[in-house]
Amino acid sequence: MKLELHLHDKIYSVESQDHPDITEMAELFKGLLVSAGFHPQSVDSLFELDSQWFTEEEKNLCNAWKDMKVQEYQDNLYKNDIDLNKLEQNKIDFNEAE
């Protein structure tokens, strides 16, 4: 048995010597999707199988980390890190430069 996925001008394939049942076929297809570049969490969310790429605890940690990074980015988005004293010291008077 052979599964092939044609995506973005590339071919991804997986072969099995035995005759897999539907659950084994789904497992093979999951691996094929991940090898083609899809994120394992996205693939896991589509299939209700016993084996998952991530445990629920790992998914929760990953989501918490993403939320933390988004919050950190938003907090720093409008942060003014310019030292105004240094800016004043290095100020150039373009009128004097002529």
C-alpha positions, 0 to 999 in steps of 0.5 A, a space after each residue: 500500500 502506498 499513499 502519496 501527497 502532491 503539494 507545492 510541486 513536491 511529492 511526499 509518500 509513505 509505503 506499507 508492506 502489510 494491509 493496514 486497517 483504517 486506523 493504521 491508514 490514518 496514522 500513516 496519513 498523519 505522518 505524511 502531513 507532518 512530513 509535508 510541513 504541516 504542524 503536528 498540533 494542527 494534524 492532531 486536531 483533525 484526527 481522533 486517534 489514540 496516538 497524538 504528537 503532543 499530550 494535552 499538557 504539552 499543548 497547554 504549555 505551548 499555547 501558554 507560551 504563545 500567549 505569553 509571547 503575544 502579550 510581551 510583543 504587545 507590551 513592547 509595541 509602543 514602549 519608548 526605549 530612547 534615552 532623551 538625554 543622549 538624544 539631546 547630547 547628540 543633537 545636530 543643529 543643521 543651521 550651524 553646519 552650513 
